[in-house]
């Protein structure tokens, strides 16, 4: 069983659709260098796309599958983005995409059951709950995420697009 299965990430979740390079995570706060570890392949220590390229977890020898979710947490060995704060769980929040039956992409934010929770736009999520945000839209969207009581904020930035094809072309 891989980590995504262990965390209850749906089998249809993905980090690989062409839309994935379009949604960006940016981080704000004091002492980000001390609190935050982002995969170094992006060169920017306060921003990264939600994509399989952003995952620090690689396929293990006994698995041919790519990670299906981007994991935020305190534990370096199981989190793709590490937030070093006592109120952040080892595996705190997951981000992944789901394609609907009409082929629209939604970004899913899933709380992974930590004591201090995940907050989206000022509202605390249910323990182990999830929120689906449509990627496609008529105006640029931004959502603010907080992990536990960590003194940093994460912004999800959805670019202005009229359809998914446009979004992928803009991000290339």
C-alpha positions as CSV (number, residue, x, y, z in Angstrom):
1,X,0.0,0.0,0.0
2,X,1.4,3.4,-0.9
3,X,1.1,6.6,1.1
4,X,-1.8,8.0,-1.1
5,X,-3.8,4.8,-0.4
6,X,-2.9,4.9,3.3
7,X,-4.2,8.5,3.5
8,X,-7.5,7.7,1.7
9,X,-6.7,9.7,-1.5
10,X,-9.2,8.6,-4.1
11,X,-7.9,6.3,-6.8
12,X,-9.1,8.8,-9.5
13,X,-7.1,11.6,-7.9
14,X,-4.2,12.9,-9.9
15,X,-1.4,15.5,-10.1
16,X,-0.9,14.8,-13.8
17,X,-3.7,16.4,-15.9
18,X,-2.6,19.1,-18.2
19,X,-4.4,21.6,-16.0
20,X,-2.1,20.8,-13.1
21,X,0.6,23.4,-13.9
22,X,-1.9,26.2,-13.7
23,X,-2.8,26.3,-10.0
24,X,0.0,27.8,-7.9
25,X,0.7,27.6,-4.2
26,X,2.4,30.6,-2.7
27,X,3.5,31.0,0.9
28,X,3.6,34.2,3.1
29,X,4.7,34.7,6.6
30,X,7.7,35.5,8.8
31,X,10.7,33.2,9.0
32,X,9.7,31.2,5.9
33,X,13.2,29.9,5.6
34,X,12.9,28.3,9.0
35,X,9.3,27.1,8.7
36,X,9.0,25.9,5.1
37,X,10.8,23.3,3.0
38,X,9.8,23.3,-0.7
39,X,11.2,20.9,-3.3
40,X,14.4,22.6,-4.6
41,X,13.7,21.8,-8.2
42,X,11.5,24.9,-8.4
43,X,14.2,27.4,-7.5
44,X,11.6,29.7,-5.8
45,X,11.3,29.0,-2.0
46,X,7.8,30.5,-1.6
47,X,5.9,29.2,-4.7
48,X,5.3,26.0,-6.6
49,X,2.7,24.5,-9.0
50,X,0.4,21.8,-7.8
51,X,1.8,19.0,-10.0
52,X,3.6,15.7,-9.9
53,X,6.9,17.5,-10.6
54,X,6.4,19.2,-7.2
55,X,6.2,16.0,-5.3
56,X,9.3,14.9,-3.4
57,X,7.8,11.4,-3.2
58,X,8.9,9.3,-6.1
59,X,7.7,5.9,-7.2
60,X,9.2,3.2,-5.0
61,X,10.7,0.1,-6.4
62,X,7.6,-1.9,-5.7
63,X,5.2,0.7,-7.3
64,X,4.8,1.9,-10.8
65,X,2.4,4.7,-9.9
66,X,3.2,8.4,-9.5
67,X,2.0,10.2,-6.4
68,X,-1.7,11.2,-6.7
69,X,-1.6,14.1,-4.2
70,X,0.7,16.8,-3.0
71,X,1.1,16.4,0.8
72,X,1.7,19.3,3.2
73,X,3.0,18.2,6.7
74,X,5.7,18.3,9.3
75,X,7.3,15.0,8.6
76,X,10.1,15.3,5.9
77,X,9.8,11.6,4.9
78,X,6.1,11.7,4.0
79,X,5.4,15.3,3.1
80,X,6.1,17.0,-0.2
81,X,6.1,20.5,1.4
82,X,7.3,20.5,4.9
83,X,6.0,23.0,7.5
84,X,8.1,22.8,10.6
85,X,5.6,23.9,13.3
86,X,4.2,22.0,16.3
87,X,0.6,22.6,15.3
88,X,1.1,21.0,11.9
89,X,0.6,17.2,11.7
90,X,3.1,14.8,10.2
91,X,0.7,14.6,7.2
92,X,-1.6,17.5,7.5
93,X,-3.3,18.4,4.2
94,X,-3.5,17.0,0.7
95,X,-4.0,18.8,-2.6
96,X,-5.0,16.9,-5.8
97,X,-7.1,17.2,-8.9
98,X,-10.3,15.3,-9.8
99,X,-11.8,15.3,-13.3
100,X,-15.6,15.3,-13.3
101,X,-17.7,13.4,-15.8
102,X,-17.8,16.4,-18.1
103,X,-14.0,16.6,-18.0
104,X,-13.8,19.7,-15.8
105,X,-11.0,19.7,-13.3
106,X,-11.5,20.5,-9.7
107,X,-8.7,21.1,-7.2
108,X,-9.5,19.2,-3.9
109,X,-8.1,20.2,-0.6
110,X,-8.4,17.4,1.9
111,X,-7.8,17.7,5.6
112,X,-5.9,14.6,6.8
113,X,-7.3,14.5,10.3
114,X,-4.8,16.5,12.4
115,X,-5.7,18.0,15.7
116,X,-5.3,21.6,14.7
117,X,-7.0,21.3,11.3
118,X,-6.9,23.1,8.0
119,X,-8.6,26.5,7.3
120,X,-9.8,27.5,3.9
121,X,-10.8,31.2,3.4
122,X,-11.2,31.6,7.2
123,X,-13.5,28.5,7.7
124,X,-12.1,25.5,9.4
125,X,-12.6,22.3,7.5
126,X,-14.2,19.2,9.0
127,X,-11.7,16.7,10.3
128,X,-10.9,14.4,7.3
129,X,-13.2,16.6,5.2
130,X,-12.5,18.0,1.7
131,X,-13.3,21.0,-0.3
132,X,-13.6,21.0,-4.2
133,X,-12.7,24.2,-6.0
134,X,-13.4,24.4,-9.8
135,X,-10.2,25.2,-11.7
136,X,-12.0,26.7,-14.7
137,X,-13.5,30.1,-14.2
138,X,-14.3,33.5,-15.7
139,X,-12.2,35.5,-13.2
140,X,-8.9,35.0,-11.4
141,X,-9.5,33.3,-8.1
142,X,-7.4,33.2,-5.0
143,X,-8.0,31.1,-1.8
144,X,-6.1,31.4,1.5
145,X,-5.2,28.2,3.3
146,X,-3.9,27.9,6.9
147,X,-2.3,24.8,8.3
148,X,-2.9,24.4,12.1
149,X,-1.7,27.5,13.9
150,X,1.5,27.8,11.9
151,X,2.5,31.5,11.4
152,X,2.3,31.3,7.6
153,X,-0.5,31.4,5.0
154,X,-0.7,29.6,1.7
155,X,-2.5,31.2,-1.2
156,X,-3.9,29.1,-4.0
157,X,-3.9,31.1,-7.2
158,X,-6.1,30.1,-10.1
159,X,-5.3,32.1,-13.3
160,X,-7.9,33.8,-15.4
161,X,-9.0,31.2,-18.0
162,X,-12.1,30.6,-20.1
163,X,-11.3,26.9,-20.6
164,X,-8.8,24.3,-19.6
165,X,-6.9,24.4,-22.9
166,X,-6.3,28.2,-22.4
167,X,-5.1,27.6,-18.9
168,X,-2.5,25.1,-20.0
169,X,-1.2,27.4,-22.8
170,X,-0.9,30.3,-20.4
171,X,1.2,28.3,-17.9
172,X,3.6,26.9,-20.5
